[in-house]
Amino acid sequence: MVQAQERTAVRAKKRFHHGDLREALIAATRDLLIEHGPDGFTLADACRRAGVTTAAPYKHFRDKQEIIEEIVARGFEELTAANAKAVAEGGPGTVAGITAIGLSYLDFAVAQPAVFRLMFGHKSKIRKVNHVDESGNRCLKSVIEQVAAYSRKHGHTADAEKIAIRLWTFVHGASSLELDGDYERVAPGLNVHDLIAGVTPKLLGAASEGRAPRGKKR
């Protein structure tokens, strides 16, 4: 029995060699976050889930909050990557590509509701952390860039950032309503993917408000 415990301890040490400990703690914390919410577990719980001592996290993080901040920053990075993949498949600077961004946003929210809620205000002070804020801004910037590309293709001169924020506001609201079950209560059977696909071209059409008249410069 003692020998078996010693072998387990050796395996654990090898398992967390060369930085694996940090990733194991992040993974364990993320699992607990999904299962219990940000306030439903302790750092000690994460340590037990990762199979490490309660002193281990302090080699990499100051506290549980810092691990959660890293998870949120990575959430924005994952969403940015999902958006980029959607654009590549739908077409850069196109209605199809920008619609695909909205659909990937909804899919991300539905697949990772606990992380999504933390990314957007459940714990507002998290967004004030520099690297988290920077990740979030990069995510929004990628949407603005696609709207700007669409506007250039169609000769629109409206503010691409304003158009992108209109799109984000709509898609984020739709995603939140879907997560909270509000659509199911008031509009059972509503296909939110179809809703986003139908509204996105109309919101992009707002860019035509800034279209330069043919033959004139603005």
C-alpha contacts under 8 A as a table, 3 or more apart, distances in Angstrom:
res1	aa1	res2	aa2	distance
1	M	4	A	5.07
1	M	5	Q	6.35
2	V	5	Q	5.11
2	V	6	E	6.21
3	Q	6	E	5.01
3	Q	7	R	6.20
4	A	7	R	5.12
4	A	8	T	6.25
5	Q	8	T	5.02
5	Q	9	A	6.20
6	E	9	A	5.04
6	E	10	V	6.24
7	R	10	V	5.10
7	R	11	R	6.21
8	T	11	R	5.10
8	T	12	A	6.18
9	A	12	A	5.04
9	A	13	K	6.30
10	V	13	K	5.15
10	V	14	K	6.30
11	R	14	K	5.13
11	R	15	R	5.94
12	A	15	R	4.90
12	A	16	F	6.38
12	A	51	G	7.60
12	A	52	V	7.96
13	K	16	F	5.48
13	K	17	H	6.28
14	K	17	H	5.22
15	R	20	D	6.86
15	R	21	L	7.85
16	F	19	G	6.50
16	F	20	D	4.44
16	F	21	L	4.52
16	F	24	A	7.68
17	H	20	D	5.74
17	H	21	L	6.92
18	H	21	L	7.78
19	G	22	R	5.66
19	G	23	E	7.13
20	D	23	E	5.25
20	D	24	A	6.06
21	L	24	A	5.01
21	L	25	L	6.19
21	L	56	A	7.95
22	R	25	L	5.29
22	R	26	I	6.34
22	R	57	P	7.47
22	R	60	H	6.34
23	E	26	I	5.04
23	E	27	A	6.08
24	A	27	A	5.12
24	A	28	A	6.07
24	A	50	A	5.80
25	L	28	A	5.09
25	L	29	T	5.99
25	L	46	A	6.58
25	L	47	C	6.81
25	L	50	A	5.88
25	L	57	P	7.18
25	L	67	I	7.87
26	I	29	T	5.17
26	I	30	R	6.05
26	I	67	I	6.20
26	I	68	I	7.92
26	I	70	E	7.84
26	I	71	I	7.00
27	A	30	R	5.11
27	A	31	D	6.23
27	A	50	A	7.91
28	A	31	D	5.17
28	A	32	L	6.33
28	A	46	A	5.47
28	A	47	C	7.61
28	A	49	R	5.68
28	A	50	A	5.50
29	T	32	L	5.12
29	T	33	L	5.98
29	T	43	L	7.91
29	T	46	A	5.30
29	T	67	I	7.30
29	T	68	I	7.40
30	R	33	L	4.92
30	R	34	I	6.21
30	R	68	I	7.67
30	R	71	I	6.93
31	D	34	I	5.24
31	D	35	E	6.24
32	L	35	E	4.94
32	L	36	H	5.71
32	L	37	G	7.14
32	L	40	G	7.99
32	L	41	F	6.81
32	L	46	A	7.12
33	L	36	H	5.42
33	L	37	G	4.61
33	L	38	P	5.26
33	L	40	G	7.62
33	L	41	F	7.67
33	L	114	A	6.76
33	L	115	V	7.79
34	I	37	G	5.89
34	I	112	Q	7.81
34	I	113	P	7.87
34	I	114	A	5.45
34	I	115	V	7.39
36	H	39	D	7.36
36	H	40	G	4.83
36	H	41	F	6.67
37	G	40	G	5.34
37	G	41	F	7.65
37	G	114	A	6.62
38	P	41	F	7.01
39	D	42	T	7.76
41	F	45	D	6.11
41	F	46	A	7.64
42	T	45	D	5.09
42	T	46	A	6.60
42	T	64	K	7.31
43	L	46	A	5.02
43	L	47	C	6.28
43	L	54	T	7.69
43	L	63	D	7.28
43	L	64	K	5.38
44	A	47	C	4.96
44	A	48	R	6.26
44	A	54	T	5.70
45	D	48	R	5.12
45	D	49	R	6.18
46	A	49	R	4.98
46	A	50	A	6.10
47	C	50	A	5.06
47	C	51	G	5.91
47	C	52	V	5.18
47	C	53	T	6.14
47	C	54	T	5.78
47	C	56	A	7.72
47	C	57	P	7.57
48	R	51	G	4.90
48	R	52	V	6.16
48	R	53	T	7.38
48	R	54	T	7.92
49	R	52	V	7.93
52	V	56	A	6.36
53	T	56	A	5.39
54	T	57	P	6.80
55	A	58	Y	6.04
55	A	59	K	7.89
56	A	59	K	5.96
56	A	60	H	8.00
57	P	60	H	5.64
57	P	61	F	5.69
57	P	62	R	7.64
57	P	63	D	7.54
58	Y	61	F	5.04
58	Y	62	R	5.67
58	Y	63	D	7.16
61	F	64	K	7.53
61	F	66	E	6.06
61	F	67	I	6.57
62	R	65	Q	7.98
62	R	66	E	6.37
63	D	66	E	5.59
63	D	67	I	6.96
64	K	67	I	5.23
64	K	68	I	6.39
65	Q	68	I	5.08
65	Q	69	E	6.19
66	E	69	E	4.93
66	E	70	E	6.36
67	I	70	E	5.13
67	I	71	I	6.37
68	I	71	I	4.94
68	I	72	V	6.22
69	E	72	V	5.14
69	E	73	A	6.19
69	E	126	I	6.08
69	E	129	V	7.67
69	E	132	V	6.72
70	E	73	A	5.09
70	E	74	R	6.13
70	E	132	V	7.44
71	I	74	R	5.10
71	I	75	G	6.07
71	I	115	V	7.58
72	V	75	G	4.81
72	V	76	F	6.52
72	V	115	V	6.46
72	V	118	L	6.66
72	V	119	M	5.59
72	V	126	I	7.99
72	V	132	V	6.70
73	A	76	F	5.34
73	A	77	E	6.46
73	A	119	M	7.90
73	A	131	H	6.80
73	A	132	V	4.56
73	A	133	D	7.82
73	A	135	S	5.76
73	A	136	G	7.36
74	R	77	E	4.83
74	R	78	E	6.04
74	R	135	S	7.84
75	G	78	E	5.07
75	G	79	L	6.16
75	G	115	V	6.73
75	G	116	F	7.44
75	G	119	M	7.18
76	F	79	L	5.01
76	F	80	T	6.04
76	F	119	M	7.31
76	F	132	V	7.98
76	F	135	S	5.68
76	F	136	G	5.60
76	F	139	C	6.35
77	E	80	T	5.05
77	E	81	A	6.17
77	E	135	S	6.30
77	E	136	G	7.96
77	E	139	C	7.22
78	E	81	A	5.08
78	E	82	A	6.11
79	L	82	A	4.97
79	L	83	N	6.09
79	L	104	S	7.89
79	L	105	Y	6.98
79	L	108	F	6.92
79	L	139	C	7.13
80	T	83	N	5.06
80	T	84	A	6.20
80	T	138	R	7.56
80	T	139	C	5.00
80	T	142	S	7.23
81	A	84	A	5.03
81	A	85	K	6.25
82	A	85	K	5.14
82	A	86	A	6.18
82	A	101	I	7.86
82	A	104	S	6.36
82	A	105	Y	7.99
83	N	86	A	5.00
83	N	87	V	6.18
83	N	100	A	7.53
83	N	101	I	4.95
83	N	104	S	6.19
83	N	105	Y	7.35
84	A	87	V	5.11
84	A	88	A	6.18
84	A	101	I	7.79
84	A	142	S	7.93
85	K	88	A	5.10
85	K	89	E	6.31
86	A	89	E	5.22
86	A	90	G	6.02
86	A	97	G	6.45
86	A	100	A	5.24
86	A	101	I	5.73
86	A	104	S	6.76
87	V	90	G	5.00
87	V	91	G	5.36
87	V	92	P	5.43
87	V	96	A	7.96
87	V	97	G	4.40
87	V	98	I	6.60
87	V	100	A	6.40
87	V	101	I	6.50
88	A	91	G	5.38
88	A	92	P	6.27
88	A	97	G	7.21
89	E	97	G	7.04
90	G	94	T	7.38
90	G	96	A	5.00
90	G	97	G	3.93
90	G	98	I	7.62
90	G	100	A	6.29
91	G	94	T	5.66
91	G	96	A	6.47
91	G	97	G	4.73
92	P	97	G	5.70
92	P	98	I	7.79
92	P	146	Q	6.52
92	P	149	A	7.53
92	P	150	Y	7.96
93	G	97	G	6.51
93	G	98	I	7.02
93	G	146	Q	4.90
93	G	147	V	6.35
93	G	148	A	7.46
93	G	149	A	4.67
93	G	150	Y	4.18
93	G	151	S	7.91
93	G	153	K	7.59
94	T	97	G	5.08
94	T	98	I	6.18
94	T	146	Q	7.78
94	T	149	A	7.99
94	T	150	Y	5.65
95	V	98	I	5.23
95	V	99	T	5.90
95	V	150	Y	7.58
95	V	200	T	7.66
95	V	201	P	6.23
95	V	204	L	7.75
96	A	99	T	5.10
96	A	100	A	6.06
97	G	100	A	5.02
97	G	101	I	6.50
98	I	101	I	5.07
98	I	102	G	6.68
98	I	143	V	7.67
98	I	146	Q	6.78
98	I	147	V	7.34
98	I	200	T	7.73
99	T	102	G	5.19
99	T	103	L	6.39
99	T	196	I	7.18
99	T	197	A	5.82
99	T	200	T	5.98
99	T	201	P	7.70
100	A	103	L	5.00
100	A	104	S	6.07
101	I	104	S	5.13
101	I	105	Y	6.16
101	I	143	V	7.72
102	G	105	Y	5.05
102	G	106	L	6.37
102	G	168	W	7.83
102	G	171	V	5.99
102	G	196	I	6.76
103	L	106	L	5.11
103	L	107	D	6.17
103	L	193	H	6.24
103	L	196	I	6.98
103	L	197	A	7.73
104	S	107	D	4.97
104	S	108	F	6.02
105	Y	108	F	5.15
105	Y	109	A	6.26
105	Y	171	V	7.49
105	Y	172	H	7.80
105	Y	175	S	7.68
106	L	109	A	5.14
106	L	110	V	6.23
106	L	171	V	7.23
106	L	172	H	7.68
106	L	174	A	7.85
106	L	175	S	5.18
106	L	193	H	7.87
107	D	110	V	5.18
107	D	111	A	6.01
108	F	111	A	5.13
108	F	112	Q	5.90
108	F	113	P	7.86
108	F	116	F	7.63
109	A	112	Q	5.31
109	A	113	P	5.18
109	A	116	F	5.52
109	A	175	S	6.45
109	A	176	S	7.81
109	A	179	L	7.39
110	V	113	P	5.63
110	V	175	S	7.56
110	V	178	E	7.86
110	V	179	L	6.34
112	Q	115	V	5.57
112	Q	116	F	5.96
113	P	116	F	4.92
113	P	117	R	6.01
113	P	179	L	7.10
114	A	117	R	5.38
114	A	118	L	6.49
115	V	118	L	5.18
115	V	119	M	6.17
116	F	119	M	5.01
116	F	120	F	6.43
117	R	120	F	5.28
117	R	121	G	6.47
117	R	122	H	5.46
118	L	121	G	5.81
118	L	122	H	4.81
118	L	123	K	5.89
118	L	124	S	7.90
118	L	126	I	7.85
119	M	122	H	7.37
119	M	126	I	7.99
119	M	127	R	7.24
120	F	123	K	7.98
120	F	124	S	7.51
120	F	127	R	7.87
121	G	124	S	4.51
121	G	127	R	7.50
123	K	126	I	5.83
123	K	127	R	7.81
124	S	127	R	5.71
124	S	128	K	7.29
125	K	128	K	5.20
125	K	129	V	7.14
126	I	129	V	5.62
126	I	132	V	7.09
127	R	130	N	7.74
127	R	132	V	5.71
127	R	133	D	5.24
128	K	132	V	7.18
128	K	133	D	6.01
129	V	132	V	5.43
129	V	133	D	6.01
130	N	133	D	5.17
130	N	134	E	6.08
131	H	134	E	5.03
131	H	135	S	6.17
132	V	135	S	5.17
132	V	136	G	6.29
133	D	136	G	5.10
133	D	137	N	6.14
134	E	137	N	5.10
134	E	138	R	6.18
135	S	138	R	5.19
135	S	139	C	6.35
136	G	139	C	5.12
136	G	140	L	6.49
137	N	140	L	5.18
137	N	141	K	5.98
138	R	141	K	4.92
138	R	142	S	6.24
139	C	142	S	5.40
139	C	143	V	6.98
140	L	143	V	5.27
140	L	144	I	6.42
141	K	144	I	4.96
141	K	145	E	6.11
142	S	145	E	5.18
142	S	146	Q	6.53
143	V	146	Q	5.23
143	V	147	V	6.40
143	V	164	A	6.32
144	I	147	V	5.14
144	I	148	A	6.06
144	I	160	A	6.11
144	I	161	E	5.43
144	I	163	I	7.97
144	I	164	A	5.29
145	E	148	A	5.03
145	E	149	A	6.13
145	E	160	A	7.89
146	Q	149	A	5.02
146	Q	150	Y	6.19
147	V	150	Y	5.00
147	V	151	S	6.13
147	V	160	A	5.67
147	V	161	E	7.77
147	V	163	I	7.22
147	V	164	A	6.26
147	V	204	L	7.74
148	A	151	S	5.02
148	A	152	R	6.21
148	A	160	A	5.06
148	A	161	E	7.81
149	A	152	R	5.18
149	A	153	K	6.33
150	Y	153	K	5.22
150	Y	154	H	6.45
151	S	154	H	5.24
151	S	155	G	5.91
151	S	156	H	4.72
151	S	157	T	6.81
151	S	158	A	7.69
151	S	160	A	7.21
151	S	207	A	6.76
152	R	155	G	5.15
152	R	156	H	6.12
152	R	157	T	7.70
153	K	156	H	7.82
155	G	211	R	6.06
155	G	212	A	6.89
156	H	207	A	5.80
156	H	208	S	5.72
156	H	209	E	7.73
156	H	210	G	5.42
156	H	211	R	4.23
156	H	212	A	6.59
157	T	207	A	7.10
157	T	208	S	7.82
157	T	210	G	4.60
157	T	211	R	5.47
157	T	212	A	6.66
158	A	163	I	7.85
158	A	207	A	5.17
158	A	208	S	7.18
158	A	209	E	6.51
158	A	210	G	4.14
158	A	211	R	7.01
159	D	162	K	5.45
159	D	163	I	6.53
159	D	207	A	7.59
159	D	210	G	7.85
160	A	163	I	5.08
160	A	164	A	6.05
160	A	207	A	7.58
161	E	164	A	5.04
161	E	165	I	6.14
162	K	165	I	5.12
162	K	166	R	6.25
163	I	166	R	5.11
163	I	167	L	6.34
163	I	203	L	7.14
163	I	204	L	6.69
163	I	206	A	7.17
163	I	207	A	6.89
164	A	167	L	5.03
164	A	168	W	6.08
165	I	168	W	4.88
165	I	169	T	5.90
166	R	169	T	5.13
166	R	170	F	6.28
166	R	203	L	7.14
167	L	170	F	5.24
167	L	171	V	6.09
167	L	200	T	6.86
167	L	203	L	6.53
167	L	204	L	7.86
168	W	171	V	5.16
168	W	172	H	5.69
169	T	172	H	5.29
169	T	173	G	5.98
170	F	173	G	5.18
170	F	174	A	6.11
171	V	174	A	5.06
171	V	175	S	6.02
171	V	196	I	6.80
172	H	175	S	5.05
172	H	176	S	6.08
173	G	176	S	5.13
173	G	177	L	6.10
174	A	177	L	5.17
174	A	178	E	6.16
174	A	192	V	7.32
174	A	196	I	7.93
175	S	178	E	5.09
175	S	179	L	6.19
176	S	179	L	5.04
176	S	180	D	6.14
177	L	180	D	5.18
177	L	181	G	6.18
177	L	182	D	5.21
177	L	183	Y	6.16
178	E	181	G	5.23
178	E	182	D	6.21
178	E	183	Y	5.84
178	E	184	E	7.63
178	E	192	V	7.60
179	L	182	D	7.77
181	G	184	E	5.30
181	G	185	R	6.55
182	D	185	R	5.14
182	D	186	V	6.32
183	Y	186	V	5.28
183	Y	187	A	5.10
183	Y	188	P	6.41
183	Y	190	L	6.89
184	E	187	A	5.46
184	E	188	P	4.39
184	E	189	G	6.77
184	E	190	L	7.37
185	R	188	P	6.14
187	A	190	L	5.71
191	N	194	D	5.39
191	N	195	L	6.37
192	V	195	L	4.78
192	V	196	I	6.20
193	H	196	I	5.30
193	H	197	A	6.14
194	D	197	A	4.95
194	D	198	G	5.99
195	L	198	G	5.20
195	L	199	V	6.20
196	I	199	V	5.29
196	I	200	T	5.88
197	A	200	T	5.68
197	A	201	P	7.46
198	G	201	P	6.62
198	G	202	K	7.50
199	V	202	K	5.29
199	V	203	L	6.36
200	T	203	L	5.17
200	T	204	L	6.14
201	P	204	L	4.98
201	P	205	G	5.97
202	K	205	G	4.85
202	K	206	A	6.83
203	L	206	A	5.38
203	L	207	A	7.83
204	L	207	A	5.69
205	G	208	S	5.51
205	G	209	E	7.83
206	A	209	E	5.58
206	A	210	G	7.97
207	A	210	G	5.68
207	A	211	R	7.01
208	S	211	R	4.82
212	A	216	K	6.74
212	A	217	K	6.33
212	A	218	R	5.92
213	P	216	K	5.47
213	P	217	K	7.23
213	P	218	R	8.00
